[in-house]
Amino acid sequence: MANSNGSFGLRPIGKIGQQANSTGATEYRIAPGNTNKLYQGQPVIPTAAGGTVSIVGVFWGCEYVSSTTGATIWSNTWPGSGADTNYPVKAFVYDDPMQTFTIATSNVVAAANTEAEVRAAVFANIAFAGGNSGSDTTGISSATADLNTIATTAALSMRIMGVQDDPDNSDFTVAGIPLIVRLNNHFNAPNGSIVQGTVSVTGV
């Protein structure tokens, strides 16, 4: 049976350890003139930090004042334009280094097409299969995880922490396997220094 999962980027589901799981998002500001589209579930970096920086978290939506109607808009996507420049564009980002997310796989590979093989990859690292795009209709990211990239390489964007139990997405022979991951080399962690190559928001 094919999995029902399509691509949806990163969805927050919990925290590592015994700390409270508030799944709270932090308010950032999208820099004036930033015309890059941002989609819900998309990994982002802080452009204001400059230089070589790593992922600061996952974009979940924004608030801005429309330059056309003057109304306040809350959207799960930043369209790249349409904001009244007299007001800030507020971006909400899941930025806790201990936050865990679920992400769908984009493919199936011979080395990981059974449940045992995929679960054997827990604590290995994995890269995104396209992290910067999404749907202009739903506003949701199209980022997925690329099973071809599973390795011990610490520079890869995510660490696999588990496989989500989901009867509707339990076919390990097709795409859509729901991995549980955390972000590697997080900007808010002491070792956050590796470029992750995502479209970005600025820090406050």
C-alpha positions in Angstrom: 0.0 0.0 0.0 1.4 3.4 -1.0 2.0 5.9 1.8 -0.4 8.8 2.0 2.5 11.3 2.9 3.5 13.8 0.3 6.1 16.5 0.9 5.4 18.9 3.8 8.7 20.1 5.0 9.4 19.8 8.8 6.6 19.5 11.3 7.4 20.0 15.0 6.4 17.0 17.1 8.4 17.0 20.3 11.6 17.7 22.2 14.6 15.6 23.1 14.9 14.5 26.7 12.4 15.3 29.5 12.0 19.0 29.0 8.5 20.4 28.5 7.3 20.3 24.9 5.8 23.7 24.4 6.4 23.6 20.6 6.7 27.4 20.9 7.9 29.6 18.0 10.1 32.6 18.3 9.3 35.9 16.6 11.9 37.0 14.0 11.8 39.8 11.4 12.1 39.3 7.7 14.5 41.8 6.4 13.1 44.7 4.2 13.7 43.8 0.6 13.8 40.1 1.2 11.8 38.8 -1.8 12.6 35.1 -1.2 9.4 33.1 -0.7 9.2 31.2 2.6 6.9 28.3 3.2 5.5 26.6 6.3 7.9 23.8 7.3 10.9 25.3 5.5 14.3 25.4 7.2 15.7 28.9 7.5 19.0 30.7 8.4 19.5 34.1 10.0 20.9 36.5 7.4 21.7 39.2 9.9 24.4 36.9 11.4 26.4 37.2 8.2 29.1 34.9 7.0 28.9 31.1 7.4 25.8 30.3 9.4 23.7 27.2 10.0 19.9 26.6 10.3 18.3 28.6 13.0 15.0 26.8 12.8 11.8 26.1 10.8 9.6 28.8 9.4 5.9 28.4 10.5 4.2 31.5 9.3 4.3 35.3 9.3 2.3 38.4 10.1 2.4 41.6 8.1 0.4 44.6 7.1 -0.9 44.6 3.5 0.4 47.4 1.3 -2.8 47.2 -0.7 -5.6 47.0 2.0 -3.8 48.1 5.2 -5.2 45.0 6.9 -3.0 42.8 9.1 -2.4 39.4 7.4 -1.4 36.2 9.1 -0.2 33.6 6.6 1.7 30.3 6.6 3.8 31.6 3.8 5.8 34.8 3.1 5.0 35.6 -0.6 8.1 37.8 -0.9 6.2 41.0 -1.4 3.0 42.8 -0.6 3.9 44.2 2.8 3.6 47.8 3.9 7.2 48.8 4.6 6.1 51.1 7.5 5.5 48.0 9.5 7.7 44.9 10.3 7.2 41.5 8.7 7.1 39.1 11.7 8.2 35.6 11.0 7.6 32.8 13.5 10.3 30.2 13.7 10.6 26.9 15.7 14.2 27.6 16.8 14.9 25.3 19.8 18.0 23.2 19.1 16.3 20.3 21.0 13.1 20.4 18.9 12.3 17.3 16.9 10.4 17.2 13.7 8.9 14.7 11.3 9.7 14.8 7.6 8.8 12.6 4.7 11.3 10.8 2.6 11.5 11.7 -1.1 12.6 8.4 -2.5 13.3 4.8 -1.9 16.8 3.2 -2.2 17.9 -0.4 -2.2 19.9 0.1 1.0 16.9 1.3 2.9 13.7 -0.2 1.6 12.7 -2.3 4.6 11.6 -1.2 8.1 14.7 -2.9 9.6 17.1 -1.0 7.2 15.5 2.4 7.8 15.4 1.9 11.6 19.1 0.9 11.4 19.8 4.4 10.2 18.6 6.0 13.5 21.3 8.3 14.8 22.9 8.6 11.3 22.6 11.9 9.5 20.6 12.8 6.4 20.3 15.7 3.9 17.3 17.5 2.5 16.0 16.8 -1.0 15.2 20.4 -1.9 14.6 22.7 1.0 13.7 26.0 -0.6 10.5 25.5 -2.5 6.8 24.9 -1.7 3.3 25.2 -2.8 1.9 28.7 -3.5 -1.6 27.2 -3.1 -1.2 25.6 0.3 1.8 27.6 1.5 3.5 24.4 2.7 7.1 23.5 2.1 8.0 20.7 -0.3 11.2 19.8 1.6 11.8 16.1 2.1 14.6 13.9 3.3 16.9 12.1 0.8 17.5 8.5 1.8 20.5 8.4 -0.7 22.4 10.7 1.6 22.3 8.7 4.9 25.8 8.8 6.4 27.7 9.6 9.6 28.8 12.9 8.1 28.1 15.6 10.7 27.8 18.3 8.1 24.5 16.9 6.8 21.5 19.0 7.8 19.5 16.5 10.0 20.1 13.7 12.4 17.6 10.8 12.3 16.1 10.2 15.8 13.5 7.6 14.9 10.7 6.6 12.6 7.2 7.8 13.4 4.6 5.1 14.0 1.9 5.9 11.4 -0.3 3.1 9.9 -1.1 5.3 6.9 2.6 5.7 6.1 4.1 2.3 7.0 5.2 1.1 3.5 9.0 1.2 3.5 9.3 0.3 -0.1 8.0 3.7 -1.4 8.6 7.4 -0.6 6.8 9.1 2.3 8.4 7.3 5.2 7.9 9.6 8.2 11.3 10.1 9.8 11.8 11.8 13.2 14.7 14.2 13.0 16.5 17.1 14.7 18.5 19.8 13.0 22.3 19.3 13.1 24.7 22.1 13.7 21.9 24.4 14.9 22.6 28.1 14.9 21.5 28.3 18.6 23.8 25.5 19.6 27.5 26.0 20.5 28.6 24.2 17.3 26.3 26.0 15.0 28.6 27.1 12.2 28.0 25.0 9.0 26.3 26.5 6.0 23.0 24.7 5.2 22.0 26.5 2.0 18.4 27.5 2.8 16.5 30.6 2.0 16.5 32.7 5.2 14.9 35.1 7.6 16.8 37.7 9.7 17.2 37.6 13.4 15.6 40.3 15.6 
